[in-house]
Amino acid sequence: MKRVRAHLKIYGRVQGVGFRWSMSREARKLGLHGWVRNLPDGTVEAVIEGDPERVEALIGWAHQGPPLARVTRVEVKWEEPEGIEGFRVIG
């Protein structure tokens, strides 16, 4: 199975709205690996690895986020997969 890695930075009202925990739940449902964390500048950063279609699905979810989030922008950088296992919420 092909594996891809996406590095996301998510802007808007994305801290204090359950974004990290919701993303973690979605990632696990999709069988994806990686991590998500809040950054001091008010954004959320995430690294996602797994099947290309499933990674794209989670990126699509990130544009909306959980109900209380107001996402204004999602930056995506494609990187070489590192073979991360599991999905962690950092912080």
C-alpha positions as CSV (number, residue, x, y, z in Angstrom):
1,M,0.0,0.0,0.0
2,K,1.3,3.5,-0.9
3,R,1.8,5.8,2.1
4,V,1.9,9.5,2.0
5,R,2.7,12.2,4.6
6,A,1.0,15.6,4.8
7,H,2.1,18.4,7.2
8,L,-0.7,20.8,8.0
9,K,-1.0,24.2,9.5
10,I,-4.6,25.2,10.3
11,Y,-5.6,28.8,10.9
12,G,-8.7,30.4,12.4
13,R,-10.6,29.7,15.6
14,V,-9.0,26.3,16.1
15,Q,-7.8,26.3,19.7
16,G,-10.1,25.8,22.7
17,V,-12.8,24.2,20.5
18,G,-11.8,20.5,20.7
19,F,-9.9,20.6,17.3
20,R,-7.0,18.3,18.3
21,W,-9.2,15.6,20.0
22,S,-11.7,15.7,17.1
23,M,-8.9,15.4,14.5
24,S,-7.4,12.5,16.5
25,R,-10.7,10.7,16.5
26,E,-11.2,11.2,12.8
27,A,-7.7,10.1,12.0
28,R,-8.1,6.9,14.0
29,K,-11.5,6.2,12.3
30,L,-9.6,6.5,8.9
31,G,-6.7,4.3,10.1
32,L,-4.2,7.1,9.8
33,H,-1.0,7.8,11.8
34,G,0.7,11.0,13.0
35,W,0.1,13.8,15.6
36,V,-1.6,17.1,16.2
37,R,-0.7,20.0,18.5
38,N,-1.5,23.6,19.3
39,L,1.1,26.2,18.4
40,P,1.8,29.4,20.3
41,D,0.6,31.6,17.4
42,G,-3.0,30.3,17.7
43,T,-2.8,27.7,14.9
44,V,-2.9,24.0,14.9
45,E,-0.2,21.9,13.4
46,A,-0.6,18.2,12.3
47,V,1.3,15.5,10.5
48,I,-0.7,12.8,8.9
49,E,0.6,9.6,7.3
50,G,-1.3,6.8,5.6
51,D,-3.3,5.9,2.5
52,P,-3.4,8.8,0.0
53,E,-7.2,8.9,-0.2
54,R,-7.7,8.7,3.5
55,V,-5.1,11.4,4.1
56,E,-7.0,13.6,1.6
57,A,-10.2,12.8,3.5
58,L,-8.7,14.1,6.8
59,I,-7.4,17.2,5.1
60,G,-10.9,17.8,3.8
61,W,-12.2,17.4,7.4
62,A,-9.6,19.9,8.6
63,H,-11.0,22.6,6.4
64,Q,-14.2,22.4,8.5
65,G,-13.0,21.0,11.9
66,P,-15.4,20.3,14.8
67,P,-18.6,22.3,15.2
68,L,-17.2,25.2,17.3
69,A,-14.1,25.7,15.0
70,R,-14.0,28.4,12.4
71,V,-11.2,27.4,10.0
72,T,-10.0,30.2,7.7
73,R,-7.1,28.5,6.0
74,V,-5.3,25.1,5.8
75,E,-1.7,25.0,4.5
76,V,-0.6,21.5,3.3
77,K,3.0,20.5,2.6
78,W,3.7,17.0,1.2
79,E,6.7,15.3,2.8
80,E,8.4,11.9,2.7
81,P,6.6,9.4,5.0
82,E,8.6,8.4,8.1
83,G,6.6,5.4,9.2
84,I,4.9,6.9,12.2
85,E,2.6,4.5,14.0
86,G,-0.5,5.5,15.9
87,F,-2.0,9.0,16.2
88,R,-1.1,11.3,19.2
89,V,-2.4,14.6,20.6
90,I,0.6,16.5,21.8
91,G,0.2,19.0,24.6
